[in-house]
Amino acid sequence: MNQKKGQIILPVSDLDPIDSLIMNALQDCFPLVSKPYALLAEKINLDNNLSLTDAEVLKRVQALKERKFIRRIGAIFNQSQLGYRSTLCAARVPADKIDFFSDLVTSSEQVSHNYLRNNDLNIWFTFCYKDQGQLKDFLESLKKESGIDEIYEMPARKIYKIRAVFNV
């Protein structure tokens, strides 16, 4: 497979078929019920003629989180209605600092997305904040801790709501 410049790189070759089914089901519609993993197992079982239990699905989700295929599972709110803004940021990070830099970025609860891209600007992330000072402080701290100076802010001029589901 040839990768195009700017294409997101995901190490999905390490997923077995059941992990892929779980990742796809989690993206499609996480059930808001008292036993969501039971409902996920039921859906996956019906669609694929399997017999997973809710405990097996939960165990696999936990393993996927440990392996950093899943960062978090949670709702995405309309941030502007709640008084927040977000900014897409991109950084030029040397290969030997990618893991360190990425760990610093994802350590902030205010980061909702963090991607490695096959591009000169190779780490992209979204930072959500209530006031501009939070963004400024985070980026200054990130630059100081990582030694990476090339971090660019790209605030949205217009918001488009799309449904992004990645077939794993």
N, C-alpha and C positions, 0 to 999 in steps of 0.2 A: 504494500500500500504506500503510495507516495503522499507525503504530507505537504500541504500548502503552507506558505508563510502565514503566520498568524493563527493557524489551526490549534485548537486546544488538544493537548496531549493527555490522555488518560491511560494508566497502566492496567487496562481491563483484562489483559492476558492472564493475570493471576487469579481471576474469578472462575469458579466452577459454574456449571449451568444453573444450579439452584441458587447460588449467590446472585447471579444475573437476574433470575426471576424475581428474587426478593428486592433487589435494587430497583427494578422496573416497577414493581408493585408499590414500593414506598413512594416513588415519585408521582405515581398516577393519582393516588388518593389515600392519604393516611386516615384511617377511620377514627373519628372522635367518639369513641365508646369506651366503656370501662375495661374491656379486654381487647385492645386493638390488634395484638399479635395473633389472637385466636381468629379474628375476622380475616386478617391477612393470610393466615395459613389456609383458612377455608377457601378464600378466593384463588390462591395459588394452586391449591389441590384441585378445585373444580376445573380451572382453566388448563391444567397440565396433567391430570390424572395421576396425582401424587398423594401421599398421605403424611404430610408434615404436621407436626404438632405445634401449638403456639410456643412451647418451650424451645423447640428446635429453631423456629424462626427468630425468636428473641436472642438465642445463643449466637446465631449467625449474624444478626444485626450488631450485636456487641463485638463480635470478632471483626466485622467490617469497619466498625468505628475504631477499634484498636489498630487496624491496618491502614487507617486514614482514608478509606474509600468513602466513609461517611463522616462528616464533621459534626453535624448536629441534625436533629429532627425537630422541627418546630414550625409554627405558623409564620407567615409573612404578612405583615400588616401594611395598610396604607399609611406610610410614614408621615406624609404631609398633613393628613388629617389629625395626627397625634402631635404635630409641632416639630417634626424631625426632618432632616434633609440627608441625602447621601451623595457621596462623590466617588466616582470610579477613579482609581489610582493605578499607575503603571510604573514599574521600576526596572532598571537595567541591573541585573544581579549576576555576578560571575558564577559559573557552574559550581565551584567549590563552596559557595555561600548560599546556594538555593535552599537547602533544607533548613539551615540556621535562620535565614531571613523569613522563610515561610512560617516557621514555628513562632517567630516574634509576631508576625502579622496575625496569625490565627489565635494567638494568646489573648487578643482583645475580643471581648464579647460584642464590641461594636462593629466587628468585621463580619459581614454576611456571606461574602464570596471570596475565594482566593484561588487563582488559577495559574498553572504553569503553561506558558504558551511558547511555541516555536517561533520566536521573534526576537529582535534586538531588545525590545522591552518585553522581558520574558515572565515577569510576575505581575499579575493584574489582581486587584482586590477592590471591594466596595466597603467604604466606611460610612456608618450612619451616626449622625450627631445632632445634638439639639442646638448648639451654638458653634460658630466658626472657630472659637478658641479650642474646643475639644479636638477638632481636626488638626489644627496647627500644632497643638501640644503632642498629639499622637505621632504626626509625621516627624517632628523635631526629635522626639524620643527614639523613633524607629531609625532615623538617620544616625543618631549618636550611638545607639546600641549595636547597629549592624555595620556601620562604616560605609553604608551605601548612600551616596549623595543624590543620585539620579532617580528621584521619585517625583512623578508628575501627577498633578491633580487635574481631573477632567469632569467638572460638575455638569450635571444634566441641564440642558436648556429646556428640554421638553420631556415629559415622562410618557413612555409607552408601556402599556401593560401587555405582556405576552405570556403565554403558557409555555415554559421551557421544560420539556421532558426529554431526557437523553436515553435512547434505547441502548441498554448495556448488554 
